Amino acid sequence: MSAGRVATVTAASVLILASVAAAQTPGGDPNVATPFGEPVEDQRIFVHGLFDQFEGRIGETNSFKWDGQAWIGTDTNRLWLKSEALVDSSGTVSDGLHQILYSRPVTTYFDAQAGLRLDLDSGPSRVWGAFGIQGLAPGIFELQVTGFVRDAGHFAAKVEASYDLLLTQRLILQPQIELNFYSKSDRARGIGPGLADMEAALRLRYEITRKVGPYIGVVYGGKFGETATFARRQGESANDVRFVFGLRSWF
């Protein structure tokens, strides 16, 4: 093959390859996908909800407890709603704590949160400012640490931690602990300063599906200091152990 023909074939090949490459680049045909697929949609709105506790409690007195949370937003900006309360056999609602929070990730595993806490139950209502973190701590256990502030120099803190221990792919043992601290007394709500109360639980659930898991367990509830004194004056126990049964679900 002559040098002229080689040059002609080479030039034609370069032109063909260039036209194909141009058609596959973002500046080419807009109807043709890029070589790496469609761009990632990182601003999509998602919704997630979790009822971590939806349970009956059996002890000296019977009660019902719910504890759940839900969020809506993107991977970086989310609006949270958290709610928990305890209803006794007489219909009295106590420990009603509800939060509306905005969150953004601050590390790979933790989100910073800020917003409002509303104490709404059968007792006097309270409104707090709230700020904290939520995520996965080393050891891969769920951790929530939240601080609260309201008028007259009242401060509070809530610490929650739990861990899912997989006994099998469906049978899961979950230890959990919750601590509540307050800087000042609130006699109307039966709260004293310092460590006011704690709750330690051990729940065993069986996940019928990944989204639905009935469980049984045992819960210890303790009140301390002035909070325990307020409870005894109301004829309540400052320390009790209850058996629980319930359903954990999410969407």
C-alpha positions in Angstrom: 0.0 0.0 0.0 1.4 3.4 -1.0 2.2 6.1 1.5 -0.6 8.3 0.1 -3.2 5.6 0.6 -2.0 4.9 4.1 -2.3 8.6 4.9 -5.8 8.7 3.5 -7.0 5.7 5.5 -5.4 7.0 8.7 -7.1 10.4 8.3 -10.5 8.8 7.6 -10.1 6.6 10.7 -9.3 9.7 12.9 -12.3 11.5 11.5 -14.6 8.6 12.3 -13.3 8.2 15.8 -13.6 11.9 16.5 -17.2 12.0 15.3 -18.1 9.0 17.6 -16.4 10.6 20.6 -18.1 13.9 20.0 -21.5 12.2 19.9 -20.8 10.6 23.3 -19.7 13.7 25.1 -22.0 16.2 26.9 -21.4 18.6 24.1 -22.6 16.1 21.5 -26.1 14.8 20.9 -28.2 15.6 24.0 -30.4 12.6 23.3 -27.4 10.2 23.7 -26.3 9.2 27.2 -22.8 10.1 28.5 -20.3 7.2 28.7 -20.8 7.0 32.5 -24.6 7.0 32.4 -27.0 9.7 33.6 -25.9 12.3 36.2 -26.5 11.4 39.8 -29.7 13.0 41.2 -28.3 14.2 44.5 -31.1 16.7 45.3 -34.0 14.1 45.3 -36.5 14.4 48.2 -36.7 11.3 50.4 -39.0 10.3 53.2 -38.2 7.9 56.0 -40.1 6.9 59.2 -39.3 4.6 62.1 -41.4 3.3 65.0 -38.6 2.1 67.2 -40.9 1.4 70.1 -44.7 0.7 69.8 -45.2 -1.5 72.9 -47.4 -2.6 75.8 -45.7 -2.7 79.2 -46.7 -5.1 82.0 -45.7 -4.5 85.6 -47.2 -3.1 88.9 -49.3 -0.9 86.5 -49.8 -1.5 82.8 -49.0 1.2 80.2 -48.4 1.8 76.5 -45.3 3.5 75.1 -44.5 4.9 71.7 -41.2 6.3 70.4 -40.8 7.1 66.8 -39.1 9.5 64.4 -39.5 10.5 60.7 -37.6 12.8 58.3 -38.1 14.3 54.9 -35.4 16.0 52.8 -32.2 15.4 50.7 -28.9 13.7 51.6 -27.8 17.0 53.2 -30.8 18.9 54.4 -33.5 17.2 56.4 -36.5 18.1 58.5 -37.1 15.7 61.5 -40.1 15.0 63.6 -39.5 12.9 66.8 -42.2 11.9 69.2 -42.4 9.8 72.4 -44.8 9.4 75.3 -46.2 7.0 77.9 -49.9 6.3 78.4 -51.0 4.6 81.7 -54.1 2.5 82.2 -56.1 5.5 83.4 -55.4 7.3 80.1 -52.9 9.8 81.6 -50.1 10.7 79.2 -46.6 11.4 80.7 -43.1 11.9 79.4 -44.5 13.5 76.2 -41.5 14.8 74.4 -41.8 15.9 70.8 -39.1 17.5 68.6 -39.0 19.4 65.3 -35.5 19.6 64.0 -33.4 20.6 61.0 -30.3 18.5 60.3 -27.1 18.6 58.2 -24.2 16.1 58.1 -21.1 17.2 59.9 -19.0 14.0 59.6 -19.4 10.8 57.6 -21.4 9.2 60.5 -23.1 12.1 62.3 -25.7 14.8 61.6 -26.0 18.0 63.6 -29.5 18.9 64.6 -31.2 22.0 65.8 -34.8 23.1 66.4 -37.6 22.9 69.1 -38.6 20.5 71.8 -42.2 20.5 73.0 -43.2 18.8 76.2 -46.9 18.0 75.5 -48.8 15.5 77.6 -51.2 15.6 80.6 -48.9 17.9 82.5 -48.0 21.5 82.0 -46.5 22.2 78.6 -42.9 23.4 78.1 -41.1 24.7 75.0 -37.3 24.3 74.6 -34.7 25.1 72.1 -32.9 22.0 71.0 -29.5 21.2 69.5 -27.5 18.0 69.2 -26.0 15.2 67.1 -27.3 11.8 65.9 -25.6 9.0 64.1 -23.4 5.9 64.3 -20.7 5.9 67.0 -17.5 3.7 66.9 -18.7 0.1 67.3 -21.6 0.9 65.1 -24.2 1.7 67.7 -26.9 4.3 67.4 -26.2 7.5 69.4 -28.3 10.6 70.0 -27.1 13.4 72.3 -29.3 16.5 72.5 -29.1 19.6 74.7 -32.1 21.8 75.5 -32.5 25.3 76.8 -35.5 27.4 77.8 -36.4 30.5 79.9 -35.2 31.2 83.4 -31.9 29.4 82.8 -33.3 25.9 82.5 -31.0 23.5 80.7 -31.5 19.8 80.0 -29.7 17.0 78.2 -30.8 13.7 76.8 -28.5 10.8 75.8 -29.8 7.7 74.0 -27.8 4.7 72.8 -28.7 1.4 71.3 -27.0 -1.5 69.5 -28.4 -4.3 67.2 -26.7 -7.6 67.9 -27.6 -10.1 65.2 -28.0 -13.5 66.6 -29.2 -14.7 63.2 -30.2 -12.8 60.0 -33.7 -12.3 61.5 -33.3 -12.6 65.3 -31.9 -9.5 66.8 -31.1 -8.6 70.4 -31.1 -4.8 71.1 -29.8 -3.3 74.3 -30.7 0.3 74.8 -30.2 3.0 77.4 -31.6 6.5 77.9 -30.5 9.2 80.4 -32.1 12.6 81.2 -30.4 15.4 83.0 -31.8 18.8 84.2 -30.2 21.9 85.6 -33.1 23.0 87.8 -36.2 21.7 89.4 -39.6 21.8 87.7 -42.0 20.8 90.4 -45.1 21.1 88.1 -43.7 18.3 86.0 -42.1 16.3 88.9 -38.5 16.9 87.7 -35.5 17.5 89.9 -31.9 18.7 89.1 -29.1 16.4 88.1 -29.7 12.9 86.7 -33.5 12.8 86.8 -34.2 9.4 85.3 -32.9 6.6 83.2 -34.3 3.7 81.3 -32.4 0.5 80.4 -33.9 -2.1 78.1 -33.2 -5.4 76.4 -35.5 -6.3 73.5 -35.4 -9.4 71.4 -37.1 -9.0 68.0 -37.7 -11.3 65.0 -37.8 -9.5 61.7 -40.6 -11.0 59.6 -39.4 -8.6 56.9 -36.7 -6.0 57.2 -39.4 -3.4 57.8 -41.6 -5.3 60.3 -40.3 -6.9 63.5 -42.4 -8.0 66.6 -40.4 -8.1 69.8 -40.5 -9.0 73.5 -38.2 -7.6 76.2 -37.6 -6.2 79.7 -37.3 -2.6 80.7 -35.9 -1.1 83.9 -36.9 2.5 84.8 -35.3 4.5 87.6 -35.8 8.0 89.0 -33.1 9.7 91.1 -32.7 12.5 93.6 -35.5 15.0 93.8 -37.2 13.4 90.8 -37.6 10.2 92.8 -38.9 12.2 95.8 -41.6 13.8 93.6 -42.6 10.4 92.3 -43.0 8.8 95.7 -45.2 11.7 96.8 -47.4 11.0 93.9 -47.6 7.3 95.0 -45.4 6.2 92.1 -42.4 3.8 92.3 -39.0 5.3 91.7 -37.6 2.0 90.4 -39.6 -0.6 88.4 -39.0 -3.5 86.0 -41.6 -4.2 83.3 -42.0 -6.8 80.6 -42.7 -5.4 77.2 -44.1 -6.7 73.9 -44.5 -4.7 70.7 -43.7 -4.0 67.1 -40.8 -2.2 65.4 -41.5 -1.0 61.9 -40.1 1.5 59.3 -40.8 2.8 55.9 
